[in-house]
């Protein structure tokens, strides 16, 4: 590779500088602009990938610096077609994501017995130290693989979810209550007055 090759580590250095610039202000990017249909030569490929376990890789090598990964994650966006991008005011580029970009690694429940079970607050913390509370802005959803294995997610930021780790999901199941639905009895959990279905009750 040469110094002018867009895939050299200097590009990552530049992304690091752009993402961490003190003058960087929050800015909005229309997800419709972040699609494969809009890719051109100015959209640099970073050769970065987020594995299913939440590890970040650059050119096949895991990025060890936790602070650097958190910085890159702060400029992660999702396009209208489901593609993932790193976006700064100066540049943007596609990255690969195997599953969800984050993993929920811990759960803390805030109960208020005087308000009833619906008022509980379930706080999830990700592998990158971001904490959100399940509710209208951070819904939980569960999809099932072909073999019926559940894959639970919680929305962290618009378009960006965390895969809920197995141990955390087991904690949710332990808290679950049964409720009737048009499709039969289901198990689910409450958080911020929202009921999130985890799965059907097996008879």
SERO-4910 file (N, C-alpha, C, O; in steps of 0.05 Angstrom, whole numbers):
BEGIN
 pado doro    nc1    nc2    nc3   cac1   cac2   cac3    cc1    cc2    cc3    oc1    oc2    oc3
  Unk    A     17    -24      0      0      0      0     17     25      0     40     25     10
  Unk    A      7     47    -11     21     72    -12      7     91      6    -15     86     16
  Unk    A     20    114     11      8    134     28    -18    145     17    -34    156     32
  Unk    A    -21    143    -10    -45    153    -22    -68    133    -23    -90    140    -30
  Unk    A    -62    108    -16    -82     87    -16   -103     93      4    -97     97     28
  Unk    A   -129     95     -4   -150    102     15   -155     81     37   -170     86     56
  Unk    A   -141     58     35   -146     37     56   -123     36     76   -123     19     94
  Unk    A   -104     55     75    -82     54     94    -91     64    121   -112     77    124
  Unk    A    -76     57    143    -83     66    169    -86     96    172    -99    105    191
  Unk    A    -73    112    155    -75    141    157   -104    150    154   -112    170    165
  Unk    A   -120    134    140   -148    141    137   -162    138    164   -179    154    171
  Unk    A   -155    117    179   -166    113    206   -157    136    224   -172    145    241
  Unk    A   -132    144    221   -122    167    237   -139    192    231   -146    207    249
  Unk    A   -145    196    205   -161    219    198   -189    217    209   -200    237    219
  Unk    A   -201    194    208   -227    190    219   -227    195    249   -245    208    260
  Unk    A   -206    186    262   -202    190    291   -202    220    297   -215    230    315
  Unk    A   -186    235    281   -184    264    285   -211    278    280   -218    296    295
  Unk    A   -225    270    259   -250    283    253   -271    277    274   -287    294    281
  Unk    A   -271    252    284   -291    245    303   -286    258    330   -305    262    345
  Unk    A   -261    263    337   -254    274    363   -249    304    363   -241    315    383
  Unk    A   -253    317    340   -247    346    339   -264    361    360   -288    357    362
  Unk    A   -250    378    375   -265    393    397   -288    409    386   -308    413    400
  Unk    A   -286    419    361   -307    436    350   -330    420    339   -350    431    330
  Unk    A   -329    393    340   -350    377    328   -376    381    344   -377    378    368
  Unk    A   -397    389    329   -423    393    341   -442    372    331   -438    360    309
  Unk    A   -463    366    346   -483    347    337   -494    356    310   -500    380    306
  Unk    A   -497    338    291   -508    345    265   -526    322    256   -523    299    263
  Unk    A   -545    330    239   -565    310    229   -557    302    201   -550    318    184
  Unk    A   -559    276    196   -555    265    169   -581    250    162   -589    232    177
  Unk    A   -592    256    140   -616    242    131   -609    213    124   -592    209    107
  Unk    A   -622    193    137   -616    165    131   -619    159    101   -606    140     91
  Unk    A   -636    174     87   -640    169     59   -614    175     43   -611    164     21
  Unk    A   -596    191     54   -571    197     41   -550    175     46   -530    174     32
  Unk    A   -556    158     65   -537    137     72   -546    110     62   -556     94     77
  Unk    A   -544    107     36   -553     81     24   -532     73      4   -516     89     -6
  Unk    A   -532     48     -3   -513     37    -23   -517     51    -50   -499     52    -66
  Unk    A   -542     60    -55   -547     73    -80   -533    100    -83   -529    110   -105
  Unk    A   -525    111    -60   -511    137    -60   -481    134    -58   -467    155    -56
  Unk    A   -471    110    -57   -442    107    -54   -427    117    -79   -435    111   -101
  Unk    A   -406    132    -74   -388    140    -96   -360    141    -85   -355    132    -63
  Unk    A   -341    150   -101   -313    149    -94   -306    165    -69   -286    160    -56
  Unk    A   -324    184    -62   -318    200    -38   -325    185    -12   -318    193     10
  Unk    A   -340    163    -15   -348    147      8   -327    126     13   -329    104      1
  Unk    A   -308    132     30   -286    114     33   -294     89     48   -309     90     68
  Unk    A   -283     66     39   -287     41     53   -265     40     75   -242     42     69
  Unk    A   -274     37    100   -254     36    122   -243      9    128   -226      6    145
  Unk    A   -254    -12    114   -246    -39    121   -249    -45    150   -232    -57    163
  Unk    A   -272    -36    161   -278    -40    189   -303    -58    191   -320    -58    174
  Unk    A   -303    -74    212   -325    -93    216   -331    -95    246   -313    -95    263
  Unk    A   -357    -97    252   -365   -102    280   -376   -131    281   -395   -138    267
  Unk    A   -362   -147    297   -370   -176    299   -395   -178    316   -404   -159    329
  Unk    A   -407   -202    315   -432   -207    330   -428   -204    360   -448   -198    374
  Unk    A   -404   -207    370   -399   -204    399   -392   -176    406   -386   -170    429
  Unk    A   -394   -157    387   -390   -129    392   -361   -120    388   -355    -96    392
  Unk    A   -343   -138    381   -315   -130    376   -313   -115    350   -326   -122    330
  Unk    A   -296    -95    350   -290    -79    326   -264    -88    314   -244    -92    328
  Unk    A   -264    -91    287   -240    -99    273   -233    -78    251   -251    -66    239
  Unk    A   -207    -75    246   -198    -59    224   -178    -76    208   -157    -84    218
  Unk    A   -184    -80    182   -167    -97    165   -161   -124    178   -138   -133    177
  Unk    A   -181   -135    191   -178   -162    202   -167   -163    230   -166   -184    242
  Unk    A   -157   -140    240   -145   -139    267   -164   -126    287   -175   -105    281
  Unk    A   -167   -138    310   -185   -127    330   -174   -101    340   -150    -98    345
  Unk    A   -192    -81    343   -184    -55    355   -185    -58    385   -206    -61    397
  Unk    A   -162    -56    397   -159    -62    426   -167    -39    443   -176    -42    466
  Unk    A   -164    -14    433   -168      9    450   -198     15    453   -212     22    435
  Unk    A   -207     11    478   -236     14    484   -245     43    478   -266     47    467
  Unk    A   -228     62    485   -236     90    481   -238     96    452   -256    112    444
  Unk    A   -221     84    435   -222     89    406   -248     77    394   -261     90    377
  Unk    A   -255     53    403   -279     41    394   -304     58    401   -322     61    385
  Unk    A   -304     68    426   -326     85    435   -328    110    418   -350    119    412
  Unk    A   -305    121    411   -305    145    394   -317    139    367   -334    154    357
  Unk    A   -308    117    354   -319    110    328   -349    104    330   -365    112    313
  Unk    A   -357     91    352   -386     85    355   -403    110    358   -426    110    351
  Unk    A   -391    131    368   -406    156    371   -414    169    345   -432    185    344
  Unk    A   -400    161    323   -407    172    296   -419    151    278   -420    154    254
  Unk    A   -428    129    291   -441    107    275   -470    115    269   -485    124    286
  Unk    A   -477    111    244   -504    117    235   -514     93    218   -498     77    208
  Unk    A   -540     91    215   -552     70    198   -568     83    176   -584    101    180
  Unk    A   -563     73    151   -577     84    128   -605     73    126   -613     54    139
  Unk    A   -620     86    108   -648     78    104   -650     49     93   -671     37     96
  Unk    A   -629     39     80   -630     12     70   -618     -8     89   -614    -32     81
  Unk    A   -611      0    113   -600    -18    133   -570    -19    133   -558    -33    150
  Unk    A   -557     -4    115   -527     -4    115   -517     13    138   -531     30    149
  Unk    A   -492      7    147   -480     21    169   -457     39    160   -441     32    143
  Unk    A   -456     63    172   -437     83    163   -423     96    188   -436     98    209
  Unk    A   -399    104    184   -386    123    202   -387    150    189   -378    154    167
  Unk    A   -398    170    203   -404    196    191   -393    218    209   -400    220    233
  Unk    A   -377    235    198   -368    260    211   -375    283    191   -382    277    168
  Unk    A   -373    308    200   -378    330    182   -359    330    158   -366    341    137
  Unk    A   -336    317    161   -316    318    140   -317    294    120   -309    297     97
  Unk    A   -327    271    130   -327    248    112   -346    227    123   -356    229    145
  Unk    A   -351    207    106   -368    185    114   -359    160     98   -349    162     76
  Unk    A   -364    137    110   -357    113     97   -371     89    108   -380     89    131
  Unk    A   -374     68     92   -388     44     99   -371     26    117   -347     25    115
  Unk    A   -384     12    135   -371     -9    151   -390    -33    151   -414    -31    146
  Unk    A   -379    -56    158   -394    -81    159   -402    -87    188   -386    -84    206
  Unk    A   -427    -96    191   -436   -104    218   -449   -132    216   -468   -136    200
  Unk    A   -438   -151    231   -447   -179    228   -476   -182    239   -491   -198    227
  Unk    A   -483   -169    260   -510   -172    272   -519   -144    281   -526   -128    264
  Unk    A   -518   -139    307   -523   -112    317   -497    -99    324   -478   -113    330
  Unk    A   -495    -72    323   -470    -59    329   -462    -59    358   -438    -54    365
  Unk    A   -481    -64    376   -475    -64    405   -485    -90    417   -501   -105    405
  Unk    A   -476    -95    442   -485   -118    457   -493   -108    485   -477    -94    498
  Unk    A   -517   -115    494   -525   -108    521   -514   -129    540   -521   -152    539
  Unk    A   -496   -119    558   -481   -138    575   -490   -138    604   -482   -155    619
  Unk    A   -507   -119    612   -517   -119    639   -545   -107    641   -553    -91    624
  Unk    A   -559   -115    662   -587   -105    666   -590    -97    695   -581   -112    713
  Unk    A   -602    -74    700   -609    -65    727   -638    -58    727   -647    -42    710
  Unk    A   -653    -69    746   -681    -63    748   -687    -43    770   -676    -47    793
  Unk    A   -703    -23    764   -710     -3    784   -740     -7    790   -757      2    774
  Unk    A   -746    -19    812   -774    -25    819   -785     -5    838   -771      6    856
  Unk    A   -811      1    835   -826     18    854   -852      4    861   -872      7    847
  Unk    A   -851    -12    882   -875    -28    889   -900    -12    892   -922    -22    887
  Unk    A   -898     13    900   -922     30    903   -935     36    877   -959     43    876
  Unk    A   -920     34    855   -931     41    829   -940     17    812   -951     20    791
  Unk    A   -934     -7    822   -942    -31    808   -921    -40    789   -901    -26    783
  Unk    A   -924    -65    778   -903    -76    760   -899    -61    734   -877    -63    723
  Unk    A   -919    -47    725   -916    -33    700   -897    -10    701   -886     -1    681
  Unk    A   -892      0    725   -875     24    728   -845     17    731   -829     35    733
  Unk    A   -838     -9    731   -810    -16    733   -794     -4    710   -805      0    688
  Unk    A   -769      2    715   -751     12    695   -728     -8    692   -714    -14    711
  Unk    A   -725    -17    668   -703    -36    662   -681    -21    647   -684    -12    625
  Unk    A   -658    -19    661   -635     -5    650   -615    -24    638   -606    -43    652
  Unk    A   -608    -21    613   -589    -38    599   -563    -23    594   -564      1    586
  Unk    A   -541    -35    599   -515    -23    593   -501    -40    572   -501    -65    573
  Unk    A   -490    -26    552   -477    -40    529   -448    -45    534   -436    -36    554
  Unk    A   -436    -60    516   -407    -66    517   -390    -40    514   -366    -41    520
  Unk    A   -403    -18    505   -389      7    503   -398     27    524   -395     51    520
  Unk    A   -408     17    546   -414     33    569   -437     53    566   -439     72    580
  Unk    A   -454     48    546   -478     65    542   -502     52    556   -507     28    552
  Unk    A   -516     68    571   -539     57    586   -565     70    576   -567     94    573
  Unk    A   -585     53    571   -611     63    563   -632     48    579   -627     27    591
  Unk    A   -656     60    580   -678     48    595   -699     39    575   -709     55    559
  Unk    A   -706     13    576   -726      3    558   -752     18    561   -761     23    584
  Unk    A   -764     25    539   -789     41    540   -796     50    512   -787     38    492
  Unk    A   -812     70    509   -822     79    483   -799     87    464   -800     82    440
  Unk    A   -777     99    475   -755    107    458   -734     85    455   -717     87    437
  Unk    A   -736     65    471   -716     43    470   -730     16    472   -728      2    492
  Unk    A   -745      9    451   -761    -16    452   -744    -41    451   -722    -41    441
  Unk    A   -755    -62    463   -743    -89    461   -759   -105    440   -783   -103    439
  Unk    A   -744   -119    424   -758   -138    405   -743   -164    405   -719   -165    411
  Unk    A   -757   -185    399   -745   -212    398   -752   -225    371   -776   -226    364
  Unk    A   -732   -234    357   -736   -249    332   -727   -278    337   -712   -283    356
  Unk    A   -737   -296    322   -731   -324    325   -718   -336    300   -728   -332    278
  Unk    A   -696   -349    304   -683   -363    281   -700   -386    272   -721   -392    283
  Unk    A   -691   -399    250   -706   -421    239   -710   -444    259   -730   -458    258
  Unk    A   -690   -447    278   -693   -468    298   -707   -458    323   -706   -471    344
  Unk    A   -719   -434    321   -734   -421    343   -717   -410    365   -727   -403    387
  Unk    A   -691   -408    360   -673   -395    380   -679   -365    380   -679   -353    359
  Unk    A   -684   -354    404   -691   -325    405   -666   -308    403   -645   -314    413
  Unk    A   -669   -286    388   -648   -265    387   -661   -239    395   -675   -226    379
  Unk    A   -656   -230    420   -669   -206    431   -652   -181    426   -627   -183    427
  Unk    A   -665   -159    421   -651   -134    416   -665   -111    431   -688   -113    438
  Unk    A   -649    -90    437   -660    -66    447   -648    -43    431   -625    -42    425
  Unk    A   -665    -23    424   -656      0    409   -640     18    428   -649     25    449
  Unk    A   -616     25    418   -598     43    434   -601     72    424   -606     90    439
  Unk    A   -598     75    398   -602    101    385   -618     96    359   -621     73    351
  Unk    A   -629    116    347   -646    112    323   -632     94    303   -610    102    293
  Unk    A   -643     72    296   -632     54    276   -610     36    287   -601     18    272
  Unk    A   -601     39    311   -579     24    322   -588      8    346   -598     19    366
  Unk    A   -584    -18    345   -593    -35    367   -570    -50    380   -548    -51    369
  Unk    A   -576    -60    403   -557    -78    417   -570   -106    419   -593   -109    425
  Unk    A   -554   -126    412   -562   -153    417   -561   -158    447   -541   -153    460
  Unk    A   -583   -167    459   -583   -172    487   -569   -198    493   -578   -219    483
  Unk    A   -548   -197    508   -532   -221    514   -548   -243    527   -569   -238    539
  Unk    A   -538   -267    524   -553   -290    534   -559   -288    564   -582   -293    573
  Unk    A   -539   -282    580   -543   -280    609   -563   -259    616   -579   -262    634
  Unk    A   -562   -236    602   -581   -215    607   -609   -223    599   -629   -217    612
  Unk    A   -611   -238    577   -638   -247    568   -649   -267    588   -673   -266    593
  Unk    A   -632   -283    600   -642   -301    621   -653   -286    645   -673   -294    657
  Unk    A   -641   -263    651   -651   -246    673   -679   -235    665   -696   -234    682
  Unk    A   -682   -228    640   -708   -218    631   -729   -240    634   -751   -235    643
  Unk    A   -722   -264    625   -741   -286    626   -750   -291    655   -773   -297    660
  Unk    A   -731   -289    674   -737   -293    702   -757   -272    712   -773   -278    730
  Unk    A   -757   -248    700   -775   -227    708   -801   -227    693   -820   -213    700
  Unk    A   -803   -244    673   -826   -243    655   -852   -252    668   -852   -268    687
  Unk    A   -873   -241    658   -900   -249    668   -916   -258    644   -911   -250    621
  Unk    A   -936   -274    649   -953   -284    628   -976   -265    622   -987   -253    641
  Unk    A   -982   -262    597  -1004   -244    589  -1017   -256    565  -1005   -268    548
  Unk    A  -1043   -252    563  -1058   -262    540  -1055   -243    516  -1052   -219    519
  Unk    A  -1056   -254    492  -1055   -239    468  -1072   -252    447  -1081   -275    451
  Unk    A  -1078   -239    424  -1094   -251    403  -1082   -277    393  -1097   -294    383
  Unk    A  -1056   -280    396  -1043   -305    386  -1039   -325    408  -1025   -346    404
  Unk    A  -1050   -320    432  -1047   -339    454  -1031   -326    476  -1025   -302    476
  Unk    A  -1024   -342    496  -1010   -332    520   -981   -326    512   -968   -342    498
  Unk    A   -970   -304    522   -943   -296    517   -929   -289    543   -942   -282    563
  Unk    A   -903   -290    543   -886   -280    565   -874   -254    557   -865   -250    534
  Unk    A   -872   -236    576   -860   -210    570   -853   -195    595   -858   -204    618
  Unk    A   -841   -172    592   -832   -156    614   -843   -127    611   -848   -118    588
  Unk    A   -846   -114    633   -854    -86    634   -829    -68    638   -811    -75    652
  Unk    A   -830    -45    625   -810    -24    631   -822      3    622   -831      5    599
  Unk    A   -823     22    639   -834     49    633   -862     46    621   -868     59    601
  Unk    A   -878     29    634   -906     26    626   -910     14    598   -932     16    586
  Unk    A   -889      2    587   -891    -12    562   -887    -42    567   -870    -50    582
  Unk    A   -903    -58    553   -900    -87    555   -885    -98    531   -894    -92    508
  Unk    A   -864   -112    535   -848   -123    513   -849   -153    513   -841   -166    532
  Unk    A   -860   -164    492   -863   -192    489   -836   -206    484   -821   -197    467
  Unk    A   -831   -227    500   -806   -243    496   -811   -268    481   -793   -278    468
  Unk    A   -835   -280    483   -840   -304    469   -867   -316    477   -879   -307    497
  Unk    A   -876   -336    463   -901   -349    469   -898   -369    491   -876   -380    495
  Unk    A   -919   -373    506   -919   -393    527   -923   -421    514   -942   -426    500
  Unk    A   -904   -439    519   -905   -466    509   -924   -482    526   -920   -485    550
  Unk    A   -944   -494    514   -963   -511    528   -953   -539    530   -967   -556    542
***
